């Protein structure tokens, strides 16, 4: 069996390695040739797939141990031949990193294409062709579109908050406040997730409760709950950073009783 495409194992091969393929099963004695070189970033998936194939008893040949590398990219002489056959008026390279696009443009310019008729475009560039000339006229939106469940296009603020939660965790401050006097009814409750769950963390959260009480003990808060949240957030942010050099997301929750 031979496989390899764009430097990553095909989904079919991954399913074979995991014994999930409906029609093909890898058995001891099989030989699998992975003819594509790994693209940076895919190494873990490739290594895991090779390991799983070996566990099934297959012999796996890949570019690090055998001369089996094959790619579908044209060499310069092949590109020159294609350019000569097509003889285009305008030229836009569309595959590879920016350095590859630049080299491709230099190649066709060496074959006689005017410099003003070759365009290196980046994602979002708008190239306008009117039959006699070509020019870049502007840009179109071209950012990544994230799919989250049924939602298409996740707001950047949501992504920022998720990164924040993933790196530093969250601290929730639950405040019970007398709706008539605006004063705290008992000590606040401080709960953390993904921040600190050790014994030292429990001691730290207990001290954090005192910081909240101290921050709210100097003024009445009859109606301006926004001010309450700001006081709590500022006091805890400063305290927790001084103690841990981390900035967890702080979420005050006020309950009137």
N, C-alpha and C positions, 0 to 999 in steps of 0.2 A: 504494500500500500504506500502510495506517495501522496504527500499533502504539503501545503504551504502557500500562504497568500498574504502579501503585505506585511510580512514579519510577525504574524500571529497565527496560532492554531485555529483552524476552522471550528465553528460550533459543533459540527458533526464529529470531528476528532475528539473534542472535549467530552462529548456525550459517550463516545466509544470508550475513552479512558475511564469514565465514571460508570461504565456498564449500563448506560441509560439509552443507548441507541436502539431503535425499534428493529432494525434489520441486520446490523453488522455487530458482531461480537469479536473482540480481540481474545485470542487464545494463545497459550504457550507455544512458542516457535514462530509466531508471526513476525514480520519485519515491517517497521514503519519508518519511512523516510520523510523527514521534515526539511524541505528544501529551501525554506525562507529564513533569512537571518532575522534575529529579534529586533523589533523596533524598540528604542528606549522607552521604558514604561511598561512593556509587556513581558519583561523577563520573569516575573513571579508566576504569571499564568502559564507561560511556556514550561518553566521548570516543574511546576506542579503537574502539568499534563504529561511530561516525560516520565516523571516519577510514577504516576499512576499506570502508565503503559508498561513500565518495567515491572511493577507489582503484578501485572497480569501475565508476565512471562514473555513479553514482546522484546525484540531487539530494535532499539531506536537509533537511527542514524540521523545526525544533524550536523550543521556547519562547523561546530566546534570540534568534532571528532572525525569528520569525513568530508571529502570534497564533493558535496551534494548541493551546494548553493545554486539556485536558479532564480532569476528575476524576470519580470516582464517589461523592464524599462529599456527603451531604445538607446543604442550607443550613438555617439556623435555622427558617425558616418551614415547611420540609418536615418537620423534626423535630417541630415543634409539631403539625402535622397528624397525623403518625403517633402521637404521644402521645395526642392527642384520640381517635383511632379505637380505639386499644387500651385506653386508660383503665386502666393497670395499678395494682395495689395497692402493689407494690414496684418499685423502679427501680434498675438497675445498669448504668452505661455501661461499654462493653467495648472501645472502640477509641480510639486516640490516646494522646498523652502525658498526664501527670498533669494538666497545665493544661487540656487539652481535656476530660478527664473532669470536672474541677471546673466548667468552664463549662456542660457539658451538664447536670449536676445542678442548677446555679443556674437553668437554663432551665426545667426541669420543676417546680422549687419555685415559680418565679414563676407557673406555671400551676395551682398549688394543691396539689401533692403535699406531704404532711407531711415535715418535715425528717428525722424518725426512720425514714422509709420509703425513703430514698435512701442508697445505699451506694457509696462509692468504694473498690474493692478493688484490692489489688496482688497480684502473683504469689504464690501460696501461701496466701492468705487463704481460709478456709472459711466460706461463708455457709450457714447452716441455715434452711430454710423448713419450717414445720409446719402451714401452712394458715391460720393466724391471725396469725402474726408472723414476722419475719425477724431474724436476729442473727448477728454474726460470732463463731464459737465457737473459733477457733484457727487454726493454720497447718499446712500440709502441705509436705513437701520440694518445692522448685521450682527447684533450681539447674540450670545447664546440664548436659546429659549429653553427654560427649564420646565419640566413636566412633573407636577407634584400631585399624585392621585388623579383626580378629575380636573385639576386646575392646570391650565397651560399658560406659562409665563409667570414665574414666581417673582414677587417684588424684591428688589435689592435689599430693602430694609429687613425682610424676612430672612434672607440669606445671611445678612450681617449678624442678625440676632442668633441664628443657628451656629454660626462660626464662634460667636462669643460664648454661647452655652457649651459648645464642644471643647473650647480651650480652658475655660475657667469655671464652668458650672453656674449654678443659680442659688441665691439665698432669698427665701421668702420670709417676710416679716408680717405676722398677723397681729393686728392691733384691735383690741376691744375698747371702744370709746363711748363714754356716756353721751347720749344724743342731746341732753339738756345742758350739761356743763362743758362738754368738749374735753374732759379729762380722761386719762387712761383708767380703765377698769381692770386692775390687776396687771401683772407684768406681761409684756408682749411675748409672743411665741416666735422663735426663729428656727426655721427649718432649712436645711441645705440639701442639694442634690448635685452630685458631681463636683463638689468643692472639697469638703473635708469630712470624712466619716470615722476617723480614728478617735481615740480617747482625747488626744490633744485638740482635735476638732470640736469635740463636745465642750471642752473647757473654753475654747475660743468663742463658740456660739453663746455660751453663758455670759461671757464678758460683753459680747455684742448686744445682748439684751439690755445690759446696763447702759451701754452707749445710746441705745434708742430712748430709754427713759430719760437720760440726761439731756438728749437733744430736744425732747418734747416737754420737759418739765419747766420751761421758762416762759411759756406763753399759752394763751387759750387758743383753742382751735374749733370754734363753734361751727364754722361753715366752710372755711377754706381748706378743703381736704387736699387740694393741690399743694398747699404750703406744707401740710403734714408729710406728704409723700416726699417732697423735696428735702425737708429736714432729715427724714429718716435715711433717704438715699445718700445724701451728702455725708452724714455722720458715719454711716456704715462703710461707705466706699473708702473714705479716708482711713478709718480704723483698720479695716481688713487689709488694705494695701500696706499700711505700716507694719502689720504683723506677718503678712504672708508674701508680699510683693506680687499679689494676684488681684485681679479685678473681676470678681464674679458678677453676673447680672443680679441686681437687687430689685425685688418686686414687693413693694409694700401693699398689704391688703387691709383696709380699714372696715371694721364692722361696728355699726351703731347698736348699742344695747340700752 
